[in-house]
């Protein structure tokens, strides 16, 4: 195949702009979740706190058909919602044993078909420091929990079953900790990560303040710098590699529909094909995470980055213009990176080797800001 001129990456193909942007429009809708309150536990008051940036959003799912997406939202902030869910009508909480769950991740999604609902919980669980809680507000960490669960969607529209399941899991685990035993729900996929911790007592409020402050350039800077990011650390620092000034896309005709090549002009004027990089930004809002020969459009949302597929079309910043042009140059009429068939699936099989659950996987909807990997 004839090499494309690196100095004219915008001349790959001429396509009508309205045709690119508005064919098979992708839209996102909101689903308000509501769960049934649990019965009170006479001996225990469970407090839920979170350092998630958007404490109303629980995640994103594909609609059953078409290119439509849905965002799962709570009626109230995650902390208040689950605290009220777990402790309805309690008036004597000061007299009860208190367990605090500091949730770093509590998110939901489905498999690509929408037949299974997935939930991910990452949290540290604390108990009051001796009997000094009222005076010092200090707590000791009991365990760290990191678990992935799934449920069959018996009612195809009842996503609130995930809230019910998660609430029961938190309550049962809290009771088990009080009783000094370890219990887990039958629908657990991956093993709980339980870590005893004898560290000094801490203030939950100070932990929330410290974890909520994401001090990276990519979050603080108003724009992502144009260039190729070799590693996720480079991306966090907003520092693309310096020797790739001229770079462009072209379709990878040796692979499947939608795969592309990312090239740049080397210092000796040779054409270099990028085979291993975390991501690339073409300027403005056109930003991608690289997964092999696939470029995944992403964009900033608060203090994290979401796959642009799950942003409502009217407010989506990344319309993937160059991707559409590069793919459309070879696969005419198939130039939409947000189509249902390009939904990304996470491989979680390693987490459930002994599970009897159906062999399904959750979809990817955002970037894990700790690792740079796809997650939900």
C-alpha positions, 0 to 999 in steps of 0.5 A: 500500500502506498504510504501516506504523506505525513505532512498531509494527514488531513487529506486521507479522505474527503467526507461530508462532515454532517454524514460523519457526525450524524449518521447513526447518532449515539445518545446517552440516557439516564436511569434513576436507580432505587432500591428497597431499604433493609431491615435495621440491625439492632447492634450495628450502624453502618456508615458509607463514605466515598471519594469517587468524583461523581458520587451520583453516577454508578456507571454506564451500560449499553442499551439492548439495541442500537448505539444508545447508552445509559448512565445509572444514577442514584437519587442522592450521593452514594454515601448518603444513599447507602447509609440510609439504605442500610440504616432506615429509621435508626434514631439511637446510632450513637449507642451502636457499634459503628463500621465505616466503609470508605468506598473508592470504587462502587460501580455497575455495568452489564455484559455486551448483551445486557443479560448480566449486571456487574458490580465492582466494589473497592473499599477500606473498612474501618472501626472506631478506635477503642472507645474514643470515637466521640472524642477523637473521631479516629478509626482503625482499618480492618480490611481492604475489600476488592470484589467483582460480582455479577447477577443475571438480569431476570427483569431486563430493566431492573438495574436496581437489583444491583443496589439490593445485592450490594447492600446485602453484601455490605451488611453481611460483611459488616456483621461478619467482621463484628462477629470476627468471621468471614462471609461472602455472598454466593454470587461473588466472582473474585475472592475478597482481598482481606488485609488485616491492618495494625496501623495507627488510627486515622481520621476518615475526613482527612483520608477523604480529603487526601484521596480526593485531591488528584494531583496530576498534570493531566487533571489540572491542565485545561488541555491535553498536549498534542503528541504520543504518550509512551506510558500512562505515567507520561499521560498523567504528567501530560508529557508526550514523547518529544521526537514525534512531532509529525504523526498521522493515522492510516487504516491497517489493511492487514487486520480487521475492519476498524484497526489502524496504524499510528505513524510518525516521522522519525528524526532521520525522516523515516516513517515509524509505526507505533507498536507500543504506546499508551495513547495519543492526542491530535490536539483539541479534544481528539484523544485516544487510548491505544489498545494494540492496533485499536484507538479508543476515543476518550475524554476528561470528565471531572477527575477521570477519563471516560470512553467517549462512547458513553458521553451523550452526543450533544455534549461529547467533546471527542467526535473522533474525526481523524479516526473516522477519516482514516477508517473510512478511507479503506472501509467505506461506510463503516467509519463510526467508532461508537457503534455497538459492534465496537463495544469493548469487553473486559477479560475477567476470566482470571478472576473467576477460575472457580466460579460457576457463573455464566462465562460473560464479561463486563464492558469497558466504560472508563480509564482506571486512573491508578493503572491506566487500564480499561475498567468500568 
